[in-house]
Amino acid sequence: MDYFTLRRRVMEILDPGVRSDLASKICDLSIMVLVLANIAAVMLESVDEIEARYHVAFARFELCSVIFFTTEYLVRLWSNGARFDGISGGTWRGRRSYIFGFHGLVDLISILPFFAQALFPGLDLRVLRTVRLLRLFKLSHYSTAVEDLVSAIYQERKAFIAALYLLAIAVIITSSLMYFSERLVQPEKFASIPDAIYWSFITLTTVGYGDVTPMTAVGKAVALLTSFMGVCLVALLTGIVASAFANQVARRRAIFEEQVREALRDGVLDGSELQNLDKLRVAFNLSEKQAEALIDSVRESMGR
């Protein structure tokens, strides 16, 4: 095995594994278990009694975790040099795509608190512990949920921005009306329009904590109007995101079906074609049953 092949093989092991790659599956499971254990440790450390009793164990576990995650980061950085060939950009293109990509930034942030604490001992440990919770995003290596959400909103960004614009208008109008309606009877809660924005936003988003409520008749009328506008706007935003997700799933299914159709032009799916389709299935977050159903559907449509 030459140097380039070794790097590519290591990259394949660290990337989400396909069904036939046992080493990659074991690597995926090991990292996920360690990430979840780290999240559990951070949560348990917030309990004073547990932290006082197991402080040394927590510290040793954190040290081992940082060594593991740092090694993982460096190995990913090294192996991603094989992601592109020389014609497509070569070693540094692959490494840059990892360093400045979402996954690379998450991997780096997951180890920074430990080194920040070592370099700056005066930093608040509670803040650093909270930052360590960002290690949860390392699971995005194996789930495209966050990327799917961002991508779906980006695809429908014009509609989403328009809805946010309507929300901003509603916040400004209702907070202004509430300020003029309630400022004389509740000067401590509605001292200014910026103070009223809190009430307006909480009401429009249908959260309604109840810590600030109108007392005048006009204020109650404004509250009714605000509540009605909030229901409409929340439904609008929810519909945009849901539609964006549905469109994205449909696009991915169409791309997967096209790849299956291309692979079936010779009438059979060989091992390499199945492996490529399995990688595409993992990238598109399709279950094995969904992929099999799509392949069967394409076979039937092509008479294969």
C-alpha positions as CSV (number, residue, x, y, z in Angstrom):
1,M,0.0,0.0,0.0
2,D,1.5,3.3,-1.1
3,Y,1.4,6.6,0.8
4,F,-1.5,8.1,-1.1
5,T,-3.6,4.9,-0.8
6,L,-2.8,4.7,3.0
7,R,-4.1,8.3,3.5
8,R,-7.2,7.6,1.4
9,R,-7.9,4.4,3.4
10,V,-7.5,6.3,6.7
11,M,-9.9,9.0,5.4
12,E,-12.4,6.3,4.5
13,I,-12.2,4.8,8.0
14,L,-12.8,8.2,9.7
15,D,-15.6,9.2,7.3
16,P,-19.1,7.7,7.9
17,G,-18.8,4.1,7.1
18,V,-20.7,2.1,4.5
19,R,-22.2,-1.3,5.3
20,S,-19.3,-3.3,4.0
21,D,-16.6,-1.3,5.8
22,L,-16.4,-2.9,9.3
23,A,-13.3,-0.8,10.4
24,S,-15.1,2.4,9.6
25,K,-18.2,1.3,11.4
26,I,-16.2,0.4,14.5
27,C,-14.4,3.8,14.3
28,D,-17.8,5.7,13.9
29,L,-19.3,3.8,16.9
30,S,-16.2,4.4,19.1
31,I,-16.2,8.2,18.4
32,M,-19.9,8.5,19.0
33,V,-19.7,6.6,22.3
34,L,-16.8,8.8,23.5
35,V,-18.7,12.0,22.5
36,L,-21.8,11.0,24.4
37,A,-19.7,10.0,27.4
38,N,-18.0,13.5,27.3
39,I,-21.4,15.2,27.3
40,A,-22.6,13.0,30.2
41,A,-19.4,13.9,32.1
42,V,-19.9,17.6,31.6
43,M,-23.5,17.4,32.8
44,L,-22.5,15.4,35.9
45,E,-19.7,17.8,36.7
46,S,-22.3,20.5,37.1
47,V,-23.6,18.6,40.2
48,D,-21.5,19.9,43.0
49,E,-21.6,16.7,45.1
50,I,-20.6,14.4,42.2
51,E,-17.9,16.8,41.0
52,A,-16.4,17.0,44.5
53,R,-16.4,13.2,44.9
54,Y,-15.1,12.3,41.4
55,H,-13.1,15.4,40.5
56,V,-9.9,13.4,39.8
57,A,-11.7,10.8,37.7
58,F,-13.3,13.6,35.7
59,A,-10.0,15.3,35.1
60,R,-8.3,12.1,34.0
61,F,-11.2,11.3,31.6
62,E,-11.0,14.8,30.2
63,L,-7.3,14.4,29.6
64,C,-7.7,11.1,27.8
65,S,-10.6,12.5,25.7
66,V,-8.5,15.5,24.7
67,I,-5.6,13.3,23.7
68,F,-8.0,11.1,21.6
69,F,-9.8,14.1,20.0
70,T,-6.5,15.9,19.3
71,T,-5.1,12.8,17.6
72,E,-8.3,12.4,15.7
73,Y,-8.1,16.0,14.5
74,L,-4.5,15.7,13.3
75,V,-5.2,12.4,11.6
76,R,-8.2,13.8,9.8
77,L,-6.2,16.8,8.8
78,W,-3.5,14.5,7.4
79,S,-5.8,12.1,5.7
80,N,-8.0,14.7,4.1
81,G,-5.0,15.5,1.9
82,A,-6.1,12.5,-0.2
83,R,-9.6,13.8,-0.7
84,F,-8.7,15.5,-4.0
85,D,-6.2,14.4,-6.7
86,G,-3.5,16.6,-8.1
87,I,-5.8,17.8,-10.9
88,S,-8.6,18.8,-8.6
89,G,-6.4,20.8,-6.2
90,G,-4.2,18.3,-4.5
91,T,-3.2,17.9,-0.8
92,W,-3.7,21.4,0.5
93,R,-7.2,21.8,-1.1
94,G,-8.4,18.7,0.9
95,R,-6.8,20.0,4.1
96,R,-8.2,23.5,3.7
97,S,-11.6,22.1,3.0
98,Y,-11.4,20.3,6.3
99,I,-9.9,23.1,8.4
100,F,-12.4,25.7,7.4
101,G,-15.3,23.4,6.9
102,F,-18.1,22.9,9.5
103,H,-16.7,19.5,10.7
104,G,-13.2,20.8,11.0
105,L,-14.2,23.8,13.0
106,V,-16.3,21.7,15.4
107,D,-13.4,19.2,15.8
108,L,-11.1,22.1,16.7
109,I,-13.5,23.8,19.1
110,S,-14.0,20.5,20.9
111,I,-10.4,20.5,22.0
112,L,-9.8,24.2,22.5
113,P,-11.2,24.5,26.0
114,F,-8.5,22.2,27.4
115,F,-5.7,24.1,25.8
116,A,-7.2,27.5,26.7
117,Q,-7.4,26.4,30.3
118,A,-3.7,25.3,30.2
119,L,-2.6,28.6,28.6
120,F,-4.8,30.9,30.6
121,P,-5.3,29.4,34.1
122,G,-7.4,32.4,35.1
123,L,-10.3,31.6,32.8
124,D,-13.7,30.7,34.3
125,L,-13.8,26.9,34.4
126,R,-17.6,27.0,34.3
127,V,-17.5,28.7,30.9
128,L,-14.9,26.2,29.6
129,R,-17.1,23.3,30.7
130,T,-20.0,24.8,28.9
131,V,-18.0,25.2,25.7
132,R,-17.1,21.5,26.0
133,L,-20.8,20.7,25.4
134,L,-20.1,21.8,21.8
135,R,-18.5,18.3,21.4
136,L,-22.1,17.2,20.8
137,F,-21.8,18.7,17.3
138,K,-19.0,16.1,16.5
139,L,-21.9,13.7,16.0
140,S,-22.7,15.7,12.9
141,H,-19.9,13.7,11.2
142,Y,-22.4,10.8,11.3
143,S,-25.7,12.8,11.0
144,T,-26.5,15.5,8.5
145,A,-29.3,17.0,10.6
146,V,-27.6,20.4,11.2
147,E,-26.4,20.6,7.7
148,D,-29.8,19.6,6.3
149,L,-31.4,22.4,8.4
150,V,-29.0,25.0,7.2
151,S,-29.2,23.8,3.6
152,A,-33.0,23.7,3.6
153,I,-33.2,27.3,5.0
154,Y,-30.6,28.5,2.4
155,Q,-32.6,27.0,-0.4
156,E,-35.7,28.9,0.7
157,R,-33.7,31.9,2.0
158,K,-35.8,34.5,0.1
159,A,-39.1,33.2,1.6
160,F,-37.5,32.8,5.0
161,I,-36.0,36.4,4.9
162,A,-39.4,37.7,3.9
163,A,-41.1,36.0,6.8
164,L,-38.4,37.3,9.2
165,Y,-39.0,40.8,7.7
166,L,-42.7,40.5,8.5
167,L,-41.8,39.3,12.0
168,A,-39.6,42.4,12.5
169,I,-42.3,44.7,11.4
170,A,-44.8,43.0,13.8
171,V,-42.4,43.3,16.7
172,I,-41.8,47.0,16.1
173,I,-45.4,47.9,15.7
174,T,-46.8,45.8,18.6
175,S,-44.0,46.9,21.0
176,S,-44.7,50.6,20.1
177,L,-48.4,50.2,20.6
178,M,-47.9,48.4,23.9
179,Y,-45.4,51.0,25.1
180,F,-47.9,53.9,24.5
181,S,-50.7,51.8,26.1
182,E,-49.0,50.6,29.2
183,R,-46.2,53.1,30.0
184,L,-48.2,55.1,32.5
185,V,-49.6,52.2,34.5
186,Q,-46.5,50.0,34.3
187,P,-43.5,52.3,33.9
188,E,-41.1,49.8,35.4
189,K,-41.9,47.2,32.7
190,F,-42.7,49.4,29.7
191,A,-40.2,52.2,30.3
192,S,-39.3,52.4,26.6
193,I,-40.1,50.7,23.3
194,P,-36.9,48.5,23.6
195,D,-38.3,47.3,26.9
196,A,-41.6,46.5,25.3
197,I,-39.8,44.5,22.5
198,Y,-39.2,41.7,25.0
199,W,-43.0,41.4,25.7
200,S,-43.8,41.6,22.0
201,F,-41.3,39.0,20.9
202,I,-42.3,36.5,23.6
203,T,-46.0,37.0,22.7
204,L,-45.5,36.8,18.9
205,T,-43.6,33.6,19.2
206,T,-46.5,32.2,21.3
207,V,-44.2,31.5,24.3
208,G,-46.0,33.8,26.7
209,Y,-44.1,33.5,29.9
210,G,-46.7,35.7,31.7
211,D,-44.2,37.8,33.6
212,V,-45.3,40.9,31.8
213,T,-49.0,41.3,31.1
214,P,-51.2,44.3,29.9
215,M,-53.4,46.1,32.5
216,T,-55.3,48.6,30.4
217,A,-58.1,47.9,27.9
218,V,-56.1,49.2,25.0
219,G,-53.1,47.1,26.1
220,K,-55.3,44.0,26.2
221,A,-56.6,44.7,22.7
222,V,-53.0,45.1,21.5
223,A,-52.1,41.8,23.2
224,L,-55.0,40.0,21.3
225,L,-53.8,41.5,18.0
226,T,-50.2,40.5,18.8
227,S,-51.2,36.9,19.7
228,F,-53.2,36.5,16.4
229,M,-50.3,37.9,14.4
230,G,-47.9,35.6,16.2
231,V,-49.9,32.4,15.4
232,C,-49.9,33.4,11.7
233,L,-46.2,34.3,11.6
234,V,-45.1,31.1,13.4
235,A,-47.2,29.0,11.1
236,L,-45.6,30.8,8.1
237,L,-42.1,30.2,9.3
238,T,-42.8,26.6,10.2
239,G,-44.4,26.0,6.8
240,I,-41.4,27.5,5.0
241,V,-38.9,25.2,6.9
242,A,-41.1,22.1,6.5
243,S,-41.5,22.8,2.7
244,A,-37.7,23.4,2.4
245,F,-37.0,20.0,4.1
246,A,-39.5,18.2,1.8
247,N,-38.0,19.8,-1.3
248,Q,-34.5,18.8,-0.2
249,V,-35.5,15.2,0.4
250,A,-37.2,15.1,-3.0
251,R,-34.1,16.5,-4.6
252,R,-31.9,13.9,-2.9
253,R,-34.2,11.1,-3.9
254,A,-34.1,12.3,-7.5
255,I,-30.3,12.5,-7.5
256,F,-30.0,9.0,-5.9
257,E,-32.5,7.6,-8.5
258,E,-30.5,9.2,-11.3
259,Q,-27.3,7.6,-10.0
260,V,-29.0,4.2,-9.8
261,R,-30.3,4.6,-13.3
262,E,-26.8,5.5,-14.6
263,A,-25.4,2.4,-12.8
264,L,-28.0,0.1,-14.2
265,R,-27.4,1.0,-17.8
266,D,-25.4,-2.2,-18.3
267,G,-28.1,-4.2,-16.5
268,V,-26.2,-5.0,-13.3
269,L,-24.9,-3.4,-10.2
270,D,-21.3,-4.5,-9.5
271,G,-19.5,-4.2,-6.3
272,S,-17.9,-0.8,-6.9
273,E,-21.3,0.6,-8.0
274,L,-23.0,-0.7,-5.0
275,Q,-20.3,0.8,-2.8
276,N,-20.6,4.2,-4.4
277,L,-24.4,4.1,-4.1
278,D,-24.0,3.2,-0.4
279,K,-21.7,6.2,0.1
280,L,-24.3,8.4,-1.6
281,R,-27.0,6.9,0.6
282,V,-25.0,7.8,3.8
283,A,-24.3,11.3,2.5
284,F,-28.0,11.8,1.8
285,N,-29.1,10.4,5.1
286,L,-31.2,7.7,3.5
287,S,-32.0,4.5,5.4
288,E,-31.0,1.2,3.9
289,K,-34.7,0.3,3.3
290,Q,-35.3,3.6,1.5
291,A,-32.3,3.1,-0.7
292,E,-33.4,-0.5,-1.5
293,A,-36.9,0.7,-2.3
294,L,-35.6,3.4,-4.7
295,I,-33.3,0.9,-6.4
296,D,-36.2,-1.6,-6.8
297,S,-38.3,1.2,-8.2
298,V,-35.7,2.2,-10.8
299,R,-35.2,-1.5,-11.7
300,E,-38.9,-1.8,-12.4
301,S,-39.1,1.4,-14.4
302,M,-36.2,0.3,-16.5
303,G,-37.4,-3.3,-16.9
304,R,-34.3,-4.7,-15.2
